[in-house]
Amino acid sequence: MATPSPQTWTLRLKAHKTTVILHVDPLHTFDTIKTYLYDALQETDFKNPETGESIPLPPSASDIQLGRPVNINDANEGFELGEWEYNIGEEEEEGGKGKGKAKASGSANGGAKAGTANVKQCPKGAGLKDGAVLAFRWPGDGNWDGEDELDVDDGRPGKAGDMWGVKLASFEDAYGVENETDVGGRPEFEG
């Protein structure tokens, strides 16, 4: 994990009722962020909130998938698989061969910084902002069995909210208004 500084971003990673807060460089790859998350989860006892039983971690950080909010202004719409997860699969299908030095420079430094060939493989390149909320899951985490159902709207897998298992906190304030946890968006100003 990056040492907090004015240049680092804070990411909120959610699963079940758990939120892991990580300070990351906005140009770290998602693989590096998954490694930080995996290390943080190893130091805790990740439990299912309904049963209280421990949830076994995946064999490696690469088994973790990250999802972004469907609608950043409405947390109730759930999460969908981030586009950076698709890019990894597409590169593997093409045989993993890239062109020239851009591909080599991205892997030469251990994947810590994103190269020009895979700019969407980092939070800044994927259009995230400081304080963004991402969901995480892996096969066997109690909510997802490793198989994605296709979404009827756009045909992409991973959009169904129940496959992410994120329970957003909500409460009713003194005036009877129900407030829910935000996922990083701010409503547009109308005035």
C-alpha positions as CSV (number, residue, x, y, z in Angstrom):
1,M,0.0,0.0,0.0
2,A,1.2,3.5,-0.8
3,T,2.2,5.8,2.1
4,P,-0.6,8.5,2.3
5,S,0.5,11.8,0.7
6,P,-1.2,14.6,-1.3
7,Q,-0.6,12.6,-4.5
8,T,-2.2,9.3,-3.3
9,W,-5.9,8.4,-3.7
10,T,-8.2,6.7,-1.2
11,L,-10.2,3.8,-2.6
12,R,-13.1,2.3,-0.7
13,L,-13.3,-1.4,-1.5
14,K,-16.6,-3.1,-0.4
15,A,-17.9,-6.7,0.0
16,H,-20.7,-7.8,2.2
17,K,-20.7,-5.2,5.1
18,T,-16.9,-4.8,5.0
19,T,-15.1,-1.8,3.7
20,V,-11.4,-1.8,3.1
21,I,-9.8,1.6,2.7
22,L,-6.6,1.7,0.7
23,H,-4.3,4.5,-0.1
24,V,-3.0,4.0,-3.7
25,D,-1.1,5.8,-6.3
26,P,-3.6,6.6,-9.1
27,L,-1.3,5.0,-11.7
28,H,-0.9,1.7,-9.9
29,T,-2.3,-1.1,-11.9
30,F,-5.5,-2.9,-10.7
31,D,-3.3,-6.0,-10.2
32,T,-1.2,-4.1,-7.7
33,I,-4.3,-2.8,-5.9
34,K,-5.7,-6.4,-5.8
35,T,-2.4,-7.5,-4.1
36,Y,-2.8,-4.7,-1.5
37,L,-6.4,-5.7,-0.9
38,Y,-5.4,-9.4,-0.6
39,D,-2.7,-8.5,1.9
40,A,-5.2,-6.4,4.0
41,L,-7.7,-9.3,3.9
42,Q,-5.1,-11.8,5.1
43,E,-4.5,-9.6,8.2
44,T,-8.2,-9.7,9.2
45,D,-10.8,-12.4,9.7
46,F,-13.2,-11.8,6.8
47,K,-16.6,-13.1,7.9
48,N,-20.1,-13.5,6.4
49,P,-22.3,-11.0,8.3
50,E,-25.3,-13.3,8.2
51,T,-23.7,-16.5,9.5
52,G,-20.7,-15.2,11.3
53,E,-18.5,-17.8,9.6
54,S,-15.1,-17.0,8.2
55,I,-14.9,-16.7,4.4
56,P,-11.9,-18.4,3.0
57,L,-9.7,-16.1,0.8
58,P,-8.9,-17.1,-2.8
59,P,-5.5,-18.8,-3.5
60,S,-4.1,-15.6,-5.0
61,A,-4.8,-11.9,-5.4
62,S,-5.4,-12.5,-9.2
63,D,-8.6,-14.4,-8.4
64,I,-10.2,-11.2,-7.0
65,Q,-12.5,-9.2,-9.3
66,L,-13.3,-5.6,-8.9
67,G,-16.5,-3.9,-9.9
68,R,-17.6,-0.3,-10.3
69,P,-21.0,1.3,-9.5
70,V,-23.6,1.0,-12.3
71,N,-24.7,4.6,-11.5
72,I,-22.3,6.6,-9.3
73,N,-25.2,8.8,-8.2
74,D,-27.5,6.0,-7.2
75,A,-26.0,3.2,-5.0
76,N,-29.1,1.1,-5.2
77,E,-28.4,0.2,-8.9
78,G,-25.6,-2.1,-7.7
79,F,-22.2,-2.8,-9.3
80,E,-20.9,-4.2,-12.6
81,L,-17.6,-5.8,-13.5
82,G,-15.0,-3.1,-14.3
83,E,-13.9,-2.8,-17.9
84,W,-10.3,-3.4,-16.8
85,E,-11.3,-7.0,-15.9
86,Y,-12.3,-7.5,-19.6
87,N,-9.1,-6.1,-20.9
88,I,-7.1,-8.7,-19.1
89,G,-9.1,-11.6,-20.7
90,E,-8.9,-10.1,-24.1
91,E,-5.1,-9.8,-23.9
92,E,-4.8,-13.4,-22.9
93,E,-7.0,-14.5,-25.9
94,E,-4.7,-12.7,-28.3
95,G,-1.8,-14.8,-27.1
96,G,-0.5,-12.1,-24.7
97,K,1.7,-10.6,-27.4
98,G,2.0,-6.8,-27.7
99,K,4.0,-4.5,-29.8
100,G,7.4,-3.1,-29.1
101,K,8.6,-1.3,-26.0
102,A,5.3,-0.1,-24.7
103,K,4.2,-3.7,-23.8
104,A,7.7,-4.5,-22.4
105,S,7.9,-1.4,-20.3
106,G,4.5,-2.2,-18.6
107,S,5.7,-5.6,-17.4
108,A,9.4,-4.7,-16.8
109,N,8.6,-2.8,-13.6
110,G,6.6,-5.6,-12.0
111,G,3.2,-4.1,-13.0
112,A,3.5,-1.4,-10.4
113,K,2.8,1.5,-12.9
114,A,0.6,1.4,-15.9
115,G,2.3,1.7,-19.3
116,T,0.9,3.5,-22.3
117,A,-0.5,0.2,-23.8
118,N,-2.7,-0.5,-20.8
119,V,-3.7,2.9,-19.5
120,K,-7.2,1.7,-18.5
121,Q,-5.5,-0.8,-16.1
122,C,-5.1,1.9,-13.5
123,P,-7.7,4.0,-11.5
124,K,-6.9,7.2,-13.2
125,G,-7.0,5.7,-16.7
126,A,-10.3,4.0,-15.9
127,G,-11.9,7.3,-15.1
128,L,-12.1,6.8,-11.3
129,K,-11.6,9.6,-8.8
130,D,-10.1,10.0,-5.4
131,G,-12.5,8.4,-2.9
132,A,-14.0,6.0,-5.4
133,V,-16.0,3.0,-4.3
134,L,-15.3,-0.4,-5.8
135,A,-16.9,-3.8,-5.0
136,F,-14.7,-6.9,-4.8
137,R,-15.5,-10.6,-5.0
138,W,-14.0,-14.0,-5.8
139,P,-15.4,-17.4,-6.5
140,G,-16.6,-19.0,-3.3
141,D,-17.0,-15.7,-1.3
142,G,-20.5,-16.6,-0.3
143,N,-22.2,-14.5,-3.0
144,W,-20.7,-15.5,-6.3
145,D,-19.9,-19.0,-7.6
146,G,-17.6,-17.9,-10.3
147,E,-20.2,-18.0,-13.1
148,D,-21.6,-14.7,-14.5
149,E,-25.1,-14.4,-15.9
150,L,-25.4,-12.1,-18.9
151,D,-27.2,-8.8,-18.2
152,V,-30.3,-8.4,-20.3
153,D,-29.6,-4.7,-20.9
154,D,-26.2,-4.8,-22.5
155,G,-25.2,-8.5,-22.7
156,R,-22.1,-8.0,-20.5
157,P,-21.6,-10.3,-17.6
158,G,-21.3,-9.2,-14.0
159,K,-23.9,-6.5,-13.6
160,A,-26.4,-8.3,-11.3
161,G,-26.2,-6.6,-7.9
162,D,-26.7,-9.8,-5.9
163,M,-23.5,-11.2,-7.5
164,W,-21.4,-8.6,-5.6
165,G,-23.0,-9.0,-2.2
166,V,-22.4,-5.4,-1.1
167,K,-24.6,-4.3,1.7
168,L,-24.8,-0.5,1.8
169,A,-25.4,1.1,5.1
170,S,-28.5,3.1,5.6
171,F,-30.1,4.9,8.5
172,E,-33.0,7.2,9.2
173,D,-32.1,10.6,10.6
174,A,-34.0,12.6,13.2
175,Y,-36.2,14.2,10.5
176,G,-37.4,10.8,9.1
177,V,-35.3,10.9,6.0
178,E,-33.6,7.7,5.0
179,N,-29.9,8.2,4.1
180,E,-27.8,5.6,2.3
181,T,-24.1,5.2,1.8
182,D,-22.8,7.0,-1.2
183,V,-20.6,5.4,-3.9
184,G,-18.5,8.4,-4.7
185,G,-20.8,10.4,-6.9
186,R,-22.2,13.9,-6.5
187,P,-25.5,14.9,-7.9
188,E,-25.4,17.7,-10.5
189,F,-26.2,21.2,-9.4
190,E,-29.4,22.5,-10.8
191,G,-29.8,26.2,-10.3
